[in-house]
């Protein structure tokens, strides 16, 4: 169900870092939503967060390969940071500042990329709920039907 309460198919699904992590841990809800989407978008700031985490982790190569394989899928597209995305960021930043509800800068960039593409953001992070106009789907942290991958 998206933020408007609809359970219709999500044509353009953007992934937050938390959604990628849950996908990798085998969360079937994330896998099913991705399988049902017409296209899956990965905002460039998500890639930055993931590569940073990979560098700090013990399975750097394995994680890089998994991400590279995913990004090579024909239905997956990276959302670059463009001038238009930067304008969306400015509006998000100003709106949150005026409302007194700041969130991390990377989350604002992820939201800006998603807004630019008219996509629905899949996340486990409630920070995105305060961003006006952002179509988003926040799943809870309970992993249903996970497959062990270790």
C-alpha positions in Angstrom: 0.0 0.0 0.0 1.5 3.4 -0.9 1.1 6.6 1.1 -2.3 7.3 -0.5 -3.6 4.0 0.8 -3.8 2.3 -2.5 -2.6 -1.3 -3.1 -2.2 -0.9 -6.8 1.0 -1.9 -8.6 3.8 0.6 -8.2 5.1 1.5 -11.7 8.3 3.2 -10.6 9.7 2.0 -7.3 12.8 3.8 -5.8 14.8 2.0 -3.2 16.2 3.5 0.0 19.3 2.1 1.6 17.2 0.3 4.2 15.2 -1.4 1.4 18.3 -2.7 -0.2 19.6 -4.0 3.1 16.3 -5.8 3.7 16.3 -7.2 0.2 19.8 -8.6 0.8 18.7 -10.1 4.0 15.9 -12.0 2.2 12.8 -9.9 3.1 10.2 -11.3 0.8 8.0 -8.2 1.0 10.8 -6.2 -0.6 11.5 -8.9 -3.2 7.8 -9.1 -4.1 7.4 -5.3 -4.4 10.5 -5.2 -6.7 9.2 -8.1 -8.8 5.8 -6.3 -9.1 7.3 -2.9 -10.2 7.6 -1.9 -13.8 11.0 -0.3 -13.0 13.2 0.0 -10.0 15.2 3.1 -9.4 18.2 3.5 -7.1 19.0 7.1 -6.2 22.8 7.9 -6.5 23.0 8.9 -2.8 21.8 5.4 -1.9 24.8 4.0 -3.9 27.1 6.3 -1.9 25.7 5.0 1.4 25.9 1.4 0.3 29.5 1.8 -0.9 30.5 3.5 2.3 28.9 0.6 4.3 30.7 -2.0 2.0 34.0 -0.3 2.7 33.5 -0.6 6.5 32.2 -4.2 6.3 33.9 -7.5 6.1 32.3 -8.6 2.8 33.2 -5.7 0.6 33.8 -7.7 -2.6 30.7 -9.9 -2.2 28.5 -6.8 -1.5 29.9 -4.9 -4.5 29.2 -7.9 -6.8 25.7 -8.3 -5.6 25.0 -4.6 -6.1 26.6 -4.6 -9.5 24.6 -7.6 -10.6 21.4 -5.9 -9.4 22.2 -2.7 -11.2 22.8 -4.6 -14.4 19.2 -5.9 -14.4 17.3 -4.3 -17.4 14.5 -3.0 -15.1 16.9 -1.2 -12.7 18.1 2.4 -13.3 20.3 4.7 -11.2 18.8 8.2 -10.6 21.7 10.7 -11.0 21.9 14.0 -9.1 21.1 16.6 -11.7 20.3 20.3 -11.6 16.6 19.4 -11.4 17.2 17.0 -8.5 19.1 19.8 -6.8 16.1 22.1 -7.1 13.9 19.4 -5.5 16.5 19.1 -2.7 16.3 22.9 -2.1 12.5 22.7 -1.8 12.6 19.7 0.5 15.4 21.4 2.6 13.5 24.7 2.9 10.2 23.0 3.6 11.6 20.9 6.4 13.5 23.8 7.9 10.4 26.0 7.9 8.4 23.1 9.6 11.2 22.5 12.1 11.5 18.9 11.1 15.1 18.4 9.9 16.2 15.0 8.6 19.6 13.7 7.5 21.0 15.4 4.3 21.3 12.1 2.5 17.6 11.4 3.1 16.7 14.7 1.5 18.9 13.9 -1.5 17.2 10.5 -1.8 13.8 12.1 -1.6 14.8 14.7 -4.2 15.9 12.0 -6.6 12.6 10.1 -6.0 10.5 13.3 -6.5 12.3 14.1 -9.7 11.3 10.7 -11.1 7.7 10.7 -9.9 8.5 7.4 -8.1 7.4 5.8 -4.9 10.1 5.4 -2.3 10.4 2.0 -0.6 11.9 2.4 2.8 12.0 1.2 6.4 12.9 4.8 7.6 10.1 6.9 9.0 12.1 10.1 8.4 10.6 10.3 4.9 7.1 10.6 6.2 7.6 14.4 6.9 8.4 15.2 3.2 5.5 16.9 1.5 4.5 15.4 -1.8 6.8 12.4 -1.6 5.0 9.1 -2.5 6.5 6.5 -0.2 5.9 3.1 1.3 7.3 2.6 4.8 7.5 -1.0 5.8 8.0 -2.0 9.4 11.2 -3.6 10.6 9.7 -7.1 11.0 11.1 -9.4 8.4 8.4 -11.7 7.1 9.3 -14.8 5.1 13.1 -14.2 5.0 15.5 -16.6 3.5 18.8 -17.3 5.2 21.7 -16.0 3.0 24.6 -16.6 5.3 
